[in-house]
Amino acid sequence: MNIQNNGYLSIEQLTDQYRKKAAGKENRENPSGLSFQEILRQRSRGTEETGDLRFSKHALNRLNDRNIELDNLQMERLKAGAEKAGEKGIRDSLVIVDQLAFIVNVPNKTVVTAMDSTATDENIFTNINGAVIA
C-alpha cells in the first residue's frame, strides 16, 4: 500500500531509497571486501600476537586536542607499564610516562584516555585500581 497523496512515503519507498543510497556509497571502511567477522578476527589476533595497545576514539581525541605526541620510547614504556599492570592483576590502571598520564583498560589492552600534567588542575584519577610509573 503506497500512501503518496498526503506527502508521506510508504515503508517500501523508504526501504528502496535507503537501499539505493547504500548501494551507491563507496565502502570506505572496508575496501578489502572482508566480512566484519574476518576483520575482527585479524585485529584480535594481531593484538594478541604483538601485544600492541589500542587507543580508544576518546583517547585519540584527547591526544589530538592536547597536542600530545608519543615517541617510540614513550610508547614502549607505556606498553611495558600496561604489561606490568596486567601481571599484578590490575584491570584499570593509571600509567605515567614522563609528564603524561594514561588510563589503560588492561584486559582489553586499550588506552581509554590520555592527559599531560597541564590538563588537570586537581590531578585526581578515578575508576582505577592500580598505578604504574613507567
Disulfide bonds with the S-S distance in Angstrom:
none
